[in-house]
Structures are given as C-alpha cells and as structure tokens.
Amino acid sequence: MHEQIWYVFQNEQQIGPFALEQVQQMYTSKMMTTDAYLYRAGWKDWRPVAECYEEIGVPHPQNKKTPDVQQPMKQKRTGAPRASIEGRVIVHNNGQLVIGTGVNISMTGIFVETTDQMFTVGERLKLTVKSDELAKPFNVVAQVIRYNADPRLPVGYGLMFENLDPLIREEIKELVAAHNAQPKPTNKAQ
C-alpha cells in the first residue's frame, strides 16, 4: 500500500488518512461529494476538491473524454472468476450495519448490493454471508475496495476477503466452477 497522507472533509466529517489510489477511487466512484475538501500532508490548508483534480490525477469533470472505468474492472475479473448468488449479506464495522444482497462471489471477495453508502474505501468490515448456494452461512473480515454508485450497474460495495477459511474457499471454488460450466442463455427471439 502506498503512503497514506490524504484526508477528506465532507458532510461535516474528516476522514483519512488515505493513499492516493483510495482518494482516486473515492472520487471516481462518487463517494466524495463535489463540495468536499482535501488535505495532504505538507499542504498549509484544506483545498476544495474542484482545485485538486491534477494533484489527485483524475480528469476534470468538464473534460468530455472520460476514462473507461469498466475495462480495468473486466480485466481484474478475469483473474478471479465469480458466480452469481442470491442471499443475504450482513456487513458491519461495530458501529454501522448494512444488510445487502450478494450479487456475485469469488474466492477473493464478494459484491454486496446496497444503496446504503456508509463505509469508506480501505475500511475493514465484518461480514456474515448466507446463501442457498452455500452449505452454511460463514463469517469473514473483508476490506472495502470500491463502491459503485452508477445506477447502470448493481449499486453497492466490492469487498475483498481477508483470511477466508480454507473450507469455505474450496466451497466457493466449486460453486464458481459449476456456475461457469453452465451454458449461458442467449437472447434469441423464438
């Protein structure tokens, strides 16, 4: 992980420190409000995010050309095949709790669909995952790696498992293999 020297002030609250990559993720996933302020170790004062696009390495919103954020995600997913699941996922940080639905799972993590946006990128959370596709519910600690607010895709958190039980990992591996072995439906008109 890179040096965590960035702080964000928004919604009357200061959060951080973050690495530059985390600040970029917060901005691109719209977890950072447009009226937020940024501070970096070495700066004299807080600055509006609108004055910091170059420093944090994100495109200015008035720039018509926007990066394809889906392409890097598609490339990352090829390294971690996943299976769609239905079920309940309880996510909490001992202070706030969200109940979401599992959208997909891999041996490395899970995407939890929820519109409740209360956790930050980099935060460690406790999960309880319950799905009919799994033999029994399991508990695991996971880190928030992204939040998707784009309504064109499932809205929620991408979470990376930490120290997943080897038996659960094997069960997920088998579930993913079975899911990916099934023929995919086609959209041909009958």
C-alpha positions as CSV (number, residue, x, y, z in Angstrom):
1,M,0.0,0.0,0.0
2,H,1.3,3.5,-0.8
3,E,1.8,6.2,1.7
4,Q,-1.4,7.3,3.4
5,I,-1.1,11.1,3.5
6,W,-4.5,12.3,2.2
7,Y,-7.5,13.4,4.2
8,V,-11.1,14.2,3.1
9,F,-13.5,16.6,4.7
10,Q,-17.2,16.2,3.7
11,N,-20.6,16.0,5.4
12,E,-19.1,17.9,8.4
13,Q,-16.7,15.0,9.0
14,Q,-13.0,14.5,8.5
15,I,-11.9,11.0,7.3
16,G,-8.5,9.6,6.5
17,P,-5.6,9.1,6.1
18,F,-5.8,7.5,2.7
19,A,-3.4,6.5,0.0
20,L,-3.7,8.5,-3.3
21,E,-5.3,5.4,-5.0
22,Q,-8.0,5.4,-2.4
23,V,-8.7,9.1,-2.9
24,Q,-8.9,8.5,-6.7
25,Q,-11.3,5.6,-6.1
26,M,-13.5,7.7,-3.8
27,Y,-13.7,10.4,-6.4
28,T,-14.4,8.1,-9.4
29,S,-17.0,6.1,-7.5
30,K,-18.7,9.3,-6.4
31,M,-18.1,8.5,-2.7
32,M,-16.6,12.0,-2.5
33,T,-19.1,14.9,-2.7
34,T,-18.4,17.8,-5.1
35,D,-18.2,20.2,-2.1
36,A,-15.6,18.1,-0.3
37,Y,-12.2,19.5,0.7
38,L,-8.9,17.7,0.5
39,Y,-5.8,17.9,2.6
40,R,-2.4,16.3,2.1
41,A,0.5,16.1,4.4
42,G,2.7,19.1,3.5
43,W,-0.1,21.4,2.5
44,K,-0.7,24.5,4.5
45,D,-4.5,24.3,4.4
46,W,-7.6,22.4,3.1
47,R,-8.4,22.8,-0.6
48,P,-11.8,22.3,-2.4
49,V,-11.7,19.1,-4.5
50,A,-12.5,21.3,-7.6
51,E,-9.0,22.7,-7.2
52,C,-7.3,19.3,-6.8
53,Y,-8.1,17.3,-10.0
54,E,-4.5,17.5,-11.2
55,E,-2.9,16.7,-7.8
56,I,-5.1,13.5,-7.4
57,G,-4.8,12.5,-11.0
58,V,-8.4,12.5,-12.1
59,P,-10.0,14.1,-15.1
60,H,-11.6,17.4,-14.8
61,P,-15.4,16.9,-14.9
62,Q,-15.8,19.4,-17.7
63,N,-13.4,17.4,-19.9
64,K,-15.7,15.5,-22.3
65,K,-13.4,12.5,-22.6
66,T,-13.9,10.2,-19.6
67,P,-11.9,7.1,-18.9
68,D,-13.4,3.6,-19.5
69,V,-13.7,2.5,-15.8
70,Q,-15.3,-0.7,-16.9
71,Q,-12.4,-2.0,-18.9
72,P,-9.9,-2.3,-16.0
73,M,-12.7,-3.9,-13.9
74,K,-13.3,-6.5,-16.6
75,Q,-9.6,-7.3,-16.7
76,K,-9.4,-7.7,-12.9
77,R,-12.4,-10.1,-13.0
78,T,-10.8,-12.5,-15.5
79,G,-8.2,-13.3,-12.7
80,A,-11.0,-14.1,-10.2
81,P,-13.9,-15.9,-11.8
82,R,-17.1,-15.4,-9.9
83,A,-20.6,-16.9,-9.5
84,S,-23.9,-15.1,-9.1
85,I,-25.5,-15.8,-5.8
86,E,-28.8,-14.9,-4.1
87,G,-28.8,-14.4,-0.4
88,R,-28.3,-12.0,2.5
89,V,-25.1,-10.4,3.5
90,I,-24.8,-8.6,6.8
91,V,-22.0,-6.0,6.8
92,H,-20.9,-4.1,9.8
93,N,-18.0,-2.2,11.4
94,N,-19.1,-2.5,15.0
95,G,-20.9,0.9,14.7
96,Q,-22.9,0.8,11.5
97,L,-24.7,-2.2,9.9
98,V,-26.0,-2.8,6.4
99,I,-28.0,-5.8,5.2
100,G,-27.5,-6.2,1.4
101,T,-27.9,-8.9,-1.1
102,G,-25.0,-10.9,-2.6
103,V,-24.6,-10.3,-6.3
104,N,-21.5,-12.3,-7.1
105,I,-18.8,-14.1,-5.2
106,S,-15.3,-15.4,-5.9
107,M,-12.6,-17.0,-3.8
108,T,-11.2,-13.5,-3.2
109,G,-14.3,-11.4,-2.5
110,I,-17.9,-10.5,-2.9
111,F,-20.0,-7.7,-4.3
112,V,-22.8,-6.7,-1.9
113,E,-25.7,-4.8,-3.4
114,T,-27.0,-2.0,-1.2
115,T,-27.8,1.7,-1.7
116,D,-26.6,2.4,1.9
117,Q,-23.4,4.3,1.4
118,M,-21.7,4.5,4.8
119,F,-18.4,2.7,4.6
120,T,-15.1,4.0,3.0
121,V,-12.7,2.5,0.6
122,G,-9.9,0.8,2.6
123,E,-12.2,0.2,5.7
124,R,-12.2,-3.3,7.2
125,L,-15.6,-4.8,7.8
126,K,-17.2,-7.9,9.3
127,L,-19.5,-10.0,7.0
128,T,-22.0,-12.8,7.6
129,V,-22.8,-14.4,4.2
130,K,-25.9,-16.6,3.9
131,S,-26.9,-18.1,0.5
132,D,-28.9,-21.1,-0.6
133,E,-26.0,-21.9,-2.9
134,L,-23.6,-22.4,0.1
135,A,-23.9,-25.3,2.6
136,K,-24.0,-22.9,5.6
137,P,-23.5,-19.2,6.4
138,F,-20.0,-18.0,7.0
139,N,-18.3,-15.1,8.7
140,V,-15.3,-13.3,7.4
141,V,-13.4,-10.0,7.6
142,A,-13.2,-8.1,4.3
143,Q,-11.8,-4.8,3.1
144,V,-13.8,-2.3,1.0
145,I,-12.1,-2.0,-2.3
146,R,-14.7,0.0,-4.2
147,Y,-18.2,1.4,-4.1
148,N,-20.3,1.6,-7.3
149,A,-22.9,4.4,-7.3
150,D,-23.5,4.1,-11.1
151,P,-27.2,3.0,-11.4
152,R,-26.5,1.3,-14.8
153,L,-24.7,-1.4,-12.8
154,P,-25.5,-3.0,-9.4
155,V,-25.1,-0.4,-6.7
156,G,-23.0,-1.4,-3.7
157,Y,-19.7,-2.5,-2.3
158,G,-16.8,-4.6,-3.8
159,L,-15.3,-6.3,-0.8
160,M,-12.1,-8.4,-0.6
161,F,-11.9,-11.3,1.8
162,E,-9.2,-11.4,4.4
163,N,-8.1,-14.9,5.7
164,L,-11.1,-16.8,4.3
165,D,-11.4,-20.2,5.9
166,P,-9.9,-22.8,3.5
167,L,-13.1,-25.0,3.6
168,I,-15.2,-22.0,2.6
169,R,-12.7,-21.0,-0.1
170,E,-13.0,-24.6,-1.5
171,E,-16.8,-24.5,-1.4
172,I,-16.8,-21.1,-3.3
173,K,-14.3,-22.5,-5.8
174,E,-16.6,-25.4,-6.6
175,L,-19.6,-23.1,-6.8
176,V,-17.8,-20.8,-9.2
177,A,-16.6,-23.8,-11.3
178,A,-20.2,-25.2,-11.5
179,H,-21.6,-21.7,-12.3
180,N,-19.1,-21.1,-15.1
181,A,-19.6,-24.6,-16.6
182,Q,-23.3,-23.9,-17.2
183,P,-24.2,-22.8,-20.8
184,K,-25.1,-19.1,-20.9
185,P,-28.6,-18.1,-22.0
186,T,-29.0,-16.4,-25.3
187,N,-31.3,-13.5,-26.2
188,K,-32.5,-15.0,-29.5
189,A,-36.2,-14.4,-30.3
190,Q,-38.2,-17.6,-30.6
